[in-house]
Amino acid sequence: MHIYIDESGIFNNPANKSNVASCVVALVIPSARKVKLFKEFKALTSNWVGSGDEVKGRNLDEVQIASVVALLRRYDVI
């Protein structure tokens, strides 16, 4: 099993703003499915990447997000 954790937002609010959002998410991928899932994800997102190799969620539109969710649903992920 492989567990990937990511965060978004700020977790320290030095300016005491009242509407600060922070989020932590985890994705659990069974070891037996990891290689195939990563290969399909890379193929799906190969033309989405700007500078660098990382797909940034903030840069995705609804159609792209839906296609990632559809891909993940085909695997036994949590």
Stockholm file with secondary structure:
# STOCKHOLM 1.0

chainA/1-78         MHIYIDESGIFNNPANKSNVASCVVALVIPSARKVKLFKEFKALTSNWVGSGDEVKGRNLDEVQIASVVALLRRYDVI
#=GR chainA/1-78 SS CEEEEEEEECSCCTTCCSCCCEEEEEEEECHHHHHHHHHHHHHHHTTTCCSSSCCCGGGCCHHHHHHHHHHHHTTTCC
#=GC SS_cons        CEEEEEEEECSCCTTCCSCCCEEEEEEEECHHHHHHHHHHHHHHHTTTCCSSSCCCGGGCCHHHHHHHHHHHHTTTCC
//
